[in-house]
Amino acid sequence: MNISNKRVKTLKFDRSVPKQIFEHLRDEIVSMELAPGMMISETSLAEKFGVSRTPVREALFKLNSMGFVEVRPQRGTFVSHLSMPKILEARFIREALELAVVAKIAETADNAFIAHCEAIIKEQEQAAAEHQPMLFQALDDKFHNALADQTQFPKLSQLIEAEKGHMDRVRNLSLKEIRGQYEVVLKQHKAILEAIKTRDPEQARKAMETHMHEVFTILELAPANHPEYFSEE
């Protein structure tokens, strides 16, 4: 299956063209709008964005280096299948970072930050009530980004974002199918924030560790429900 060549996105002037095309494709791959195994046409993308094929190739090269697409000689470029080793590696790296994040901010978080996180959780509750999985996922990212930003380490959010894309593909797949996932995530977010509010770094680490391990539950279900999306590597 090939992606449509319909033009759907207007480029902006605040970022480079290859970066915008990369971000657009990455979002569609992570959201599972572009399913594993789908062919990506350089020509169709160039027409969609109204650009030459050069920035498209740059974007695809970066996606390939991150494992989101694969180039098959004489056949074309395809969205990569979900890889269990990549997912488990990403979960390991992200867990190490996120546990360090909550332990640090449990010692320094102020009332304004806590109120901000509580507001995000309320938005998530509303998204869950309306069964909006993509909005719920976006708010999940917003919650974790808020935690990372609170450390005052500018590169931290970028490091976490770079590692979690492969996990997010499975998470988005599960959110579309498992309504109970909403309640699980909300409960875990509240536990993390409660530990931060009580200034308990060790409990914050434990709560985040529980949250990060939730991916194992998803991994048990997703391959069985969608074997066509997963590779054996």
Buried (B, 14 or more C-beta within 10 A) or exposed (E): EEBEEEEEEEBEEEEEBBBBBBEBBBEBBBBBEBBBBBBBBBEBBBBBBEBEEEBBBBBBBBBBEBBBBBEEEEEEBBBBBBBBEBBBBBBEBBBEBBBBBBBBBBEEBEEEBBEBBBEBBEBBBEBBEEEBBBBBBBBBBBBBBBBBBBBEBEEBBEBBBEBBBBBBBBBBBBBBEBEEBBEBBBEBBBBBBBBBBEEBBEBBBBBBBBBBEBBEBBBEBBBEEBEEBBBEE
